Amino acid sequence: MSPFGSLVSLLALPAVVGGLIYFLRPWPRLPHMLAAAAGVVVAGVLRSFPVGAQTELIGRSLTLTAEGKGVLLAALGALVLCNGLLVLRPSLGLFASSSLVAFSLLALASCIENLTIGAMLLLAGGGAAALSLGEPKRPTGGVQYLTALTVGCLALAYGATAMEAAGEAGSRPGFVAVAAASGLLLGLVPFGFWELSLGVDAYLPAAAFISLALKPAALLLVWRCSQQFAWLGETLFPDLLLLAAAATVAYCSYRAAIAASAQECAAALVQGQFALLVPSLLPALGATALAPTTMIAFTARILPLVLLQLGWPSLLAIERRAGQAVLATLACLAMAGLPATPLFPVYATLALSLPRAARFGGLVAALCIGAGIACARLALNPAADHRREREQALPLAAIAFVAAATVAVGLHPQLLATYLQLR
Amino acid sequence: MNAALQWLARFALGVSQQAILIASLVVGLGIIVSNSEALLVLCLLGVYLLIGTVLSAIASAELALAVILAGVFVALIMQFTAADLRSRRSHGPVGRRYYALSALLGFFAMWAAFSVASRSRGLLLPQLIALWLGLAALEVLLTTRAPFKATVALLTLIGCSLLYYAGSTAEASLFVIGAMALASFAVALAASQLALWPGARGEQ
């Protein structure tokens, strides 16, 4: 046990704080400030917990693995950054409370050893995150997201149960269920069409938080499934995942290039970015622990993604000026892994360490081409839906701050390793 | 509490398998065909009562009571959402094509469930009910665009997976039921917010 208390108390603390700050909504900035502060405190205490710390929750074992800790720290980073930025332009929705509650549930899902219960907690966490989707004109994206999340989590729970019952012999229905669940939860083609609707329809910080907290947690569960049932790595599962990831990147690159609005373009690029995580994970499926590089790959996406998803549509929605155009281009290129951005060292390391790096390089290049065309198109033709994007626009100073932080972390990649306690 | 548990156990023993099967058919068809929020909430409550009755027979009365209580709370959330929806807009006429398509797909779902049941002789009643209600829920998810009806289908799907899990594995603990109830609450709350958005559409 840590000197700061048990793991369960720490993971449940954000949910308690989230419940309490719900009542502070008459003061719009206060919930975001408190949520960001709670995130900083929990991240600080979580870093003091040793990897392998164990505890029990109603008779079930909870273990803080190295990979789980990386995912939780990434989610906390996203929570702090999103809520911190929203202090400047507070939302009327439930983002502050629901992001904290969702974090607690996703954290329990990442730490609990039973995969079936983990999938159910992931579903609950995703549902809680959906409470912060906001009030756009149409709820299509939200309904599609909830459907994909529910069916995906239930399929994962069923797959884990079926494979556990089958043992070493393997289970074909279990394999199909886990493959379908991976596609649905990670937003991979042909199951991932919901994600673009969510990116267009949802409140931007909520979409960013779902990308940065829910997807890594889902990816961790899929990876744990492949660890627990090693035969899964010897089936078509890795090839299917790679094929789906490649198709997703190509589709997202195309959608970004033809996007009518900046928000749609940002959603396509974000979806493509997370599909790029899959090939980096494949060598670890069913074999070894997640490489430290993969943990940095989770975390390195936080700043570019928040910059892109919050900043870029806002920048293009306001008046076009030279400084805004520079920041917008930086946001786009940061997602593509420009030198001096956090994703550049990740891509460089993956290019050197992945068994078939050319394929990975090809996927990155495909996304870069789509992003480049989108950048040029949107710079020449301003966003179509000005009013909607102006409503969500953040102050320029806030976006400049995130951009500066992106470059700073890109120039000093050891900061991420220090945050994750890898060195 | 003990009296409620004893009553539930006696009730589960007293109800025949045929009655449970017929009730599940009625509830599943109700979810597929109905477009009225009140009827959908009633069907959702029926799903939870069915699951509780079956669980009482195959697992324990405590778990069954937990499921029924969770179901009552989820149905209450959906009932409040339905009341709010009714006060906001009036129902337009629903096309006959929608009813015809729903009924046709519902028939196919029933045919598929009972074909699987007749082919695999080891399929037990809980699994058959879970399969039928799960197919009905999937059929609704494929055909509807209304957030409220989609939510009822999603909650039915979660309930079916709970029944399947309890019926096919030896492990049916209060923790699993609790995790599924938590997931149902979260989905119901999120979806009721989605359904109450000003732009939420129906099948019309």
Interface residues (C-beta under 8 A of the other chain):
Chain A: I58 G59 R60 L105 T116 I117 M120 L121 L123 A124 G125 G126 G127 A128 A130 L131 L133 E135 P136 K137 R138 P139 T140 G142 V143 L146 T147 T150 V151 C153 L154 A157 Y158 T161 A165
Chain B: L141 R145 P147 A150 T151 L154 L157 I158 S161 Y164 Y165 S168 T169 S173 L174 F175 V176 G178 A179 M180 L182 A183 F185 A186 V187 L189 A190 A191 Q193 L194 A195 W197 P198 G199 A200 R201
